[in-house]
Amino acid sequence: MDQLFSMLRLVYDGLLITNLIFFSIALIKGKKDFKFIFLYILASILTEGCSYLVEKNYVLILGEQSNAPLFLAFVFIQFIFLSLFYRQHIVSKEFKKWFPYLLFTGLVVAAAPYVWQPSEVMKHTMWASLITIPVLLIMSVFYFLQLLNDKKGYPYINIGIFLAIGSNVIYLTSIKFQEDVDHWAGRITMIINLFTTIALHILLLYQCYKYFKSQTRPSIT
């Protein structure tokens, strides 16, 4: 089980690097629609890299070998960038009107416990994720409904986001029930969560591939 998890982590890391390259090229070619997804991928890579340094004890955070602050920072960065992606592509005037309030409220509610008790930053807590992920899921559903009426858009990105963050919130809420179960059972839930994250990045890559394919034109001979 541990070997499978390690193998999936390698696949995930490879997809992160591949997507960073492909989305960088797309941005250079002028595909501004992908800018927030690119920033999300970049944040994922930086989080993974910094977590590795902490895990190997090369870097300490506030004198502790804990990646909890990195995880917390990523939760907020993920919320901001994916929210801005939906703000960019959901055309509803009502959504755009209420978006700043939704984003601000989500950030304030998610950050409040860490402001009141800063020591919580050094702990692996679920609060920020359980506040921000449902908001992203709501945005994802809004975008799904839009795509049903307007075929133009990025369905593969949206499906990937929905699967990955939906699985993530299920995984986080199940953690406290895993305390008294065997190691392998906990590993299974981690593998399922990682698998959906890999699925997200495969779908991101496929959406980017479709963009590149749309830019090719048959040569005239």
Disulfide bonds with the S-S distance in Angstrom:
none
